[in-house]
Amino acid sequence: MKERRDYMFTLVGQWRESGLTRQEFCLQHGITLGKFSYWISRWKEEQSAGDSGFIPMGSPTRAAGHPVLSVIYPNGVLLIIT
């Protein structure tokens, strides 16, 4: 089963780089649109499962009198770390 998954994920990657529509890609590779759509959704799930939502940052440097880090959340809350 893992071999099938790896193969289909490879096809999803090729499709994403191809610029073709799903339908065009499926016709060229002899797979049904429904089956390919299933594997695209599985690929997206796996991609998002490894994503913690955090963005890695380098070490901040402290500037004289300025906050080291400030974050404004979508709800308007401002977090300042000095």
ChimeraX commands (.cxc) that place a marker at each C-alpha (Angstrom):
marker #1 position 0.00,0.00,0.00 radius 0.5
marker #1 position 2.87,2.39,0.78 radius 0.5
marker #1 position 4.20,1.89,-2.75 radius 0.5
marker #1 position 0.84,2.92,-4.18 radius 0.5
marker #1 position 0.71,5.97,-1.92 radius 0.5
marker #1 position 4.24,7.02,-2.89 radius 0.5
marker #1 position 3.42,6.56,-6.57 radius 0.5
marker #1 position 0.24,8.61,-6.35 radius 0.5
marker #1 position 1.95,11.34,-4.31 radius 0.5
marker #1 position 4.63,11.48,-7.02 radius 0.5
marker #1 position 1.88,11.95,-9.61 radius 0.5
marker #1 position 0.31,14.72,-7.50 radius 0.5
marker #1 position 3.69,16.49,-7.45 radius 0.5
marker #1 position 4.05,16.11,-11.21 radius 0.5
marker #1 position 0.54,17.45,-11.74 radius 0.5
marker #1 position 1.19,20.48,-9.53 radius 0.5
marker #1 position 4.28,21.34,-11.56 radius 0.5
marker #1 position 2.69,20.58,-14.95 radius 0.5
marker #1 position 0.23,23.46,-15.18 radius 0.5
marker #1 position -2.38,21.06,-16.54 radius 0.5
marker #1 position -5.90,20.80,-15.23 radius 0.5
marker #1 position -6.71,17.72,-13.18 radius 0.5
marker #1 position -8.78,16.37,-16.05 radius 0.5
marker #1 position -6.00,16.85,-18.62 radius 0.5
marker #1 position -3.44,15.23,-16.34 radius 0.5
marker #1 position -5.70,12.26,-15.61 radius 0.5
marker #1 position -6.35,11.68,-19.31 radius 0.5
marker #1 position -2.62,11.68,-20.02 radius 0.5
marker #1 position -1.90,9.22,-17.20 radius 0.5
marker #1 position -4.90,6.93,-17.57 radius 0.5
marker #1 position -6.41,7.52,-14.12 radius 0.5
marker #1 position -9.91,8.57,-13.18 radius 0.5
marker #1 position -10.55,12.09,-12.01 radius 0.5
marker #1 position -12.29,10.82,-8.88 radius 0.5
marker #1 position -9.38,8.60,-7.86 radius 0.5
marker #1 position -6.86,11.37,-8.54 radius 0.5
marker #1 position -8.90,13.89,-6.55 radius 0.5
marker #1 position -8.89,11.43,-3.64 radius 0.5
marker #1 position -5.09,11.24,-3.71 radius 0.5
marker #1 position -4.77,15.01,-3.97 radius 0.5
marker #1 position -6.84,15.35,-0.80 radius 0.5
marker #1 position -4.73,12.69,0.95 radius 0.5
marker #1 position -1.56,14.52,-0.14 radius 0.5
marker #1 position -2.92,17.82,1.24 radius 0.5
marker #1 position -3.82,16.14,4.55 radius 0.5
marker #1 position -0.32,14.75,4.90 radius 0.5
marker #1 position 1.22,18.12,4.07 radius 0.5
marker #1 position -0.88,19.92,6.68 radius 0.5
marker #1 position -0.36,17.20,9.33 radius 0.5
marker #1 position 3.34,18.02,9.45 radius 0.5
marker #1 position 2.68,21.74,9.61 radius 0.5
marker #1 position 2.53,22.97,13.18 radius 0.5
marker #1 position 1.47,26.43,12.05 radius 0.5
marker #1 position 4.66,28.00,13.39 radius 0.5
marker #1 position 7.15,29.80,11.21 radius 0.5
marker #1 position 10.80,29.30,12.18 radius 0.5
marker #1 position 12.66,32.50,12.95 radius 0.5
marker #1 position 16.31,33.31,13.36 radius 0.5
marker #1 position 17.70,34.77,16.55 radius 0.5
marker #1 position 16.46,38.35,16.90 radius 0.5
marker #1 position 18.97,41.10,17.53 radius 0.5
marker #1 position 18.13,43.76,20.04 radius 0.5
marker #1 position 18.10,47.27,18.65 radius 0.5
marker #1 position 18.58,50.16,21.10 radius 0.5
marker #1 position 15.16,51.11,22.51 radius 0.5
marker #1 position 13.22,48.99,20.04 radius 0.5
marker #1 position 11.23,45.83,20.70 radius 0.5
marker #1 position 12.99,42.65,19.74 radius 0.5
marker #1 position 9.80,41.10,18.41 radius 0.5
marker #1 position 6.25,42.26,17.89 radius 0.5
marker #1 position 3.32,40.23,16.62 radius 0.5
marker #1 position -0.14,41.52,15.72 radius 0.5
marker #1 position -2.76,38.77,15.77 radius 0.5
marker #1 position -5.79,38.84,13.44 radius 0.5
marker #1 position -8.03,39.83,16.37 radius 0.5
marker #1 position -5.92,42.95,16.95 radius 0.5
marker #1 position -3.97,41.75,20.00 radius 0.5
marker #1 position -0.42,43.09,19.98 radius 0.5
marker #1 position 2.38,41.03,21.57 radius 0.5
marker #1 position 5.71,42.78,22.15 radius 0.5
marker #1 position 8.78,40.92,23.41 radius 0.5
marker #1 position 11.66,43.08,24.49 radius 0.5
marker link #1:1,2 radius 0.2
marker link #1:2,3 radius 0.2
marker link #1:3,4 radius 0.2
marker link #1:4,5 radius 0.2
marker link #1:5,6 radius 0.2
marker link #1:6,7 radius 0.2
marker link #1:7,8 radius 0.2
marker link #1:8,9 radius 0.2
marker link #1:9,10 radius 0.2
marker link #1:10,11 radius 0.2
marker link #1:11,12 radius 0.2
marker link #1:12,13 radius 0.2
marker link #1:13,14 radius 0.2
marker link #1:14,15 radius 0.2
marker link #1:15,16 radius 0.2
marker link #1:16,17 radius 0.2
marker link #1:17,18 radius 0.2
marker link #1:18,19 radius 0.2
marker link #1:19,20 radius 0.2
marker link #1:20,21 radius 0.2
marker link #1:21,22 radius 0.2
marker link #1:22,23 radius 0.2
marker link #1:23,24 radius 0.2
marker link #1:24,25 radius 0.2
marker link #1:25,26 radius 0.2
marker link #1:26,27 radius 0.2
marker link #1:27,28 radius 0.2
marker link #1:28,29 radius 0.2
marker link #1:29,30 radius 0.2
marker link #1:30,31 radius 0.2
marker link #1:31,32 radius 0.2
marker link #1:32,33 radius 0.2
marker link #1:33,34 radius 0.2
marker link #1:34,35 radius 0.2
marker link #1:35,36 radius 0.2
marker link #1:36,37 radius 0.2
marker link #1:37,38 radius 0.2
marker link #1:38,39 radius 0.2
marker link #1:39,40 radius 0.2
marker link #1:40,41 radius 0.2
marker link #1:41,42 radius 0.2
marker link #1:42,43 radius 0.2
marker link #1:43,44 radius 0.2
marker link #1:44,45 radius 0.2
marker link #1:45,46 radius 0.2
marker link #1:46,47 radius 0.2
marker link #1:47,48 radius 0.2
marker link #1:48,49 radius 0.2
marker link #1:49,50 radius 0.2
marker link #1:50,51 radius 0.2
marker link #1:51,52 radius 0.2
marker link #1:52,53 radius 0.2
marker link #1:53,54 radius 0.2
marker link #1:54,55 radius 0.2
marker link #1:55,56 radius 0.2
marker link #1:56,57 radius 0.2
marker link #1:57,58 radius 0.2
marker link #1:58,59 radius 0.2
marker link #1:59,60 radius 0.2
marker link #1:60,61 radius 0.2
marker link #1:61,62 radius 0.2
marker link #1:62,63 radius 0.2
marker link #1:63,64 radius 0.2
marker link #1:64,65 radius 0.2
marker link #1:65,66 radius 0.2
marker link #1:66,67 radius 0.2
marker link #1:67,68 radius 0.2
marker link #1:68,69 radius 0.2
marker link #1:69,70 radius 0.2
marker link #1:70,71 radius 0.2
marker link #1:71,72 radius 0.2
marker link #1:72,73 radius 0.2
marker link #1:73,74 radius 0.2
marker link #1:74,75 radius 0.2
marker link #1:75,76 radius 0.2
marker link #1:76,77 radius 0.2
marker link #1:77,78 radius 0.2
marker link #1:78,79 radius 0.2
marker link #1:79,80 radius 0.2
marker link #1:80,81 radius 0.2
marker link #1:81,82 radius 0.2
view
